[in-house]
Amino acid sequence: MKTDSGLAAWLRLTLTPGIGGESQRRLLAAWGLPEAIFTRSAADLHAVIGQRANQLLNDPPQAAIDAALAWAELPGHRILTLADADYPQMLLDTPDPPSVLYVLGEPRHLNQSSLGVVGSRNATPQGLRNAEEFSAALAGRGWQIVSGMALGIDTAAHQGALRAGGVTVAVIGTGIDRVYPARNHDLARRIAAQGAIVSEFALGTPAMAGNFPRRNRLIAGLSRGVLVIEAAVESGSLITARLAGELGREVFAIPGSIHSPQARGCHRLIRDGAKLVETAEHIEEELRPVCGFSTPVCRRAEAIHNGADGLSAVVPDVVVDTSAESGLLALIGFDSVSLDELVAASGQTTETLLAALLELELSGQIAPLPGNRYQRLL
């Protein structure tokens, strides 16, 4: 870690109101390190960033600087600067890398081969299952899963990676000392213990709409590819996918029902050139050449692809149902169907159908939806 004076100068630069990322980069390009910036005259500063330089001539935000320095002293806490060797190298290839990153957990995970997994907050049961299973399959092969710790697809992706004993990184849109949404408090604790949580925002920063697109660019920047699992046409996940494409990262999308609003964003991505994927192997086939097998995860991916460790390179097959409910299961498509439609198609009574539907739900083969509708999962 930097000495207190060095880190304090980085914090002063980034915590001074009105000095955004572009101004910070101009100042750093002109004089190298923040300590040098604060030795320059007012005329020098004005020549580089104009009237915004007046903010740097005011007293520093000392309370915020001291709070950040105290936070960084705690176990498992780290503040990385652009000058740190541990700063994520892939972010240095982006147009606007944050000057500082607050990290809770292990910083080295920010420099490993990762796949971003994003999608709808209002995901369907099938979407949640896809997010968890794809993330578990890829994390089990050594890929790190990067997501945003939001409800829905993000949460399922993190959970899948953790379930597989893999590593997951959460990029958040609040200060590192806040958990949003609050119900993910336990998930955040597990991610920090088994991976890392990272934020570019100052301590205490609340959840604000404008922060999440900025968060999304870091998910794209940290990842070798981005997988989108369910997204409406106006979804923020499409922002992540667009940013990933602009950075030259691979973009993947899972197709869904043409009748589902949550599939339309993925279908748009596929029309625009994203790669349609149905298995984890499809993703690995695309990313192996990108890695060039220069990293441990890529070498492990090649070993799995060749069957060296006995693991399948696709999402595990499900067991075919052979129970008495299989006939009913055949009537329930991956598009949702109403109870009335099932009664008409099956010729059974409502009571008989409800009993059979409950058995299918308990076995994880279907999911109930609002309005007495059902959707097949397997």
Summary of the structure (lengths in Angstrom):
residues: 378
radius of gyration: 23.9
end to end distance: 49.3
largest distance: 85.4
contacts: 1283
relative contact order: 0.09
helix: 49%
strand: 13%
